[in-house]
Amino acid sequence: MDENNVRYYSCGPTVYNNIHIGNARAFVCADLLAKVLKGIYKKVTFVSNITDIDDKIIEASVKEKISIKELSKRYFEQYKKDTKFLGIDDPDNQPFATDFIKEMIDFINVLIDKDAAYVTNGNVLFRVKSFKNYGILSERIIQEQDSGSRVDVETYKEDPNDFTLWKPSTDDEPGWESPWGLGRPGWHLECSVMSEIVLGVPFDIHGGGNDLKFPHHDNEIAQTCAYHSNESAESFAKYWFHNGFLNLDNEKMSKSLGNVVYIDDLKKNFKGNEIRLALLSTHYRQPIPWSLELLEQSKNIYQKLNREFKKYNLKELKFYKDSKVGKALLDDLNTPLAIREMQRLVSSNDSDLEENISTFKYIFEGSDQDLSIDKKLSNEIEKLIEKRNNARNNNDYEKADKIRDKLSEMNVKINDVNGKTEWEIL
Ligand SMILES: [Zn+2]
């Protein structure tokens, strides 16, 4: 809509466990589109939210016996590590759901005023019948259900399709004060509220995995359209971007490598580069049959390409839209074609190889590091800290300071807290 600022919202993670390879595909595809858009437009505002309040988080915090805050912080940090490993750039804006509770309550109040929502049993529900185009995105036909066939928990609903905007919290669950008592927001609501505040509506592109089409994205459309009393889904987002499923050959995978469903587990055997290439080796619209063979194949392809890439000293990576790789990507993000082009060009020593390599690396490059390097580094840091603390205990402050300087040369910041030394890499 505005070529000086392309606005793109993609549903981010619910931070309650490590990233699964299926989640990773959605995040890599979202990053792929953001990178291509950034390669061709002056400015792109890419927003991806963090769901840090959800029933899954509450369940996990009970199971792991830590607070919701600690749990969501832990898995947000893990998410950051894993996405960085896969070469995923940070979004331009990353709103956390719990920072927008007041705005969510205000949003619900507007829906109630417009008769698009109602209060029942401490819950606030969206009245699906109030939005004529409900299900427009997934083209789902909402069936009239025989009310007698519904399970007991849902008997407070006017219509079985009505969904939660706000639900009550018990005393031992996290909750916020609201006009409807202590409670918490429903998941669908947060994306409508945060995209409205951060990007404004309508915005250009809304994305996520195929599994989010229904009900999540259809519910977002219903909420935002009802809020603005506008029946057109385009008054929310103009284009929708969904990636296909990742089909896990679970039995085969677990037999050969153990638990390789999580990115964190894959790090032992594969580099970020190789996993990212495997995830992009299938067109984003198609399902990926995920297997160990696919990973091994991608590892081979990347290693071969990388041997050639090393001959070129590229100062910065850029998207060249007229390069063969660039053109493939501009054709509905055709990553399999881009990979084939790159392989062909490398073996033919084409004259515009540098521009193609630059474009390829800009799009396909994940982390070249594996976890063992990280472990080595952290062992080294821990040893230096121990030496420094020993020196301090022996009143050898000169030596202690020297070690501290060495650590700071390594970009390690240390902090003495309650007799313990904490460290972080800057
Ligand atoms: Zn969403």
Residues whose N, C-alpha, C, O or C-beta is under 5 A from the ligand:
A	BS01	ZN	C11 C191
